[in-house]
């Protein structure tokens, strides 16, 4: 493949990644509207990324004590199974969602202000990597 072919391929792959990120951002926006209607507000924490099939990542999630939270994840259409695990500062599992779906939700009532760890696991991705997004909501 010549230089022009490589440039076109790279541009196409870049546009695909942008489209996938847009898909995830749109899904998070729908989640935001849904949660607002249920008495929740965005907690000011949102992360987006990409994971290969069967890969996972851990994210630090600071939560304020005295509040109830719901953490929602979404992924693009090539992803059919995304899972979440939430751990408190001591490493104890607080909640998990390992259902066979691509929109896991975990919840907690934070007794004290602390950094939680959120494990995001890409359990089924139909391509090299799939885009995902995670957003925290706090009960009003």
Secondary structure, DSSP 4 states (H G I P E B T S, - for coil): --HHHHHHHHHHHHHHHHHHHHHHHHHHHHHHHHHHHTTEEEEEEEEEEEEETT-EEEEEEEE-TTEEEEEEEEE-TTEEEEEEEEE-TTS-EEEEE--SSS--EEEEEESS-EEEEEEEEEEEESSSEEEEEEEEEEE-
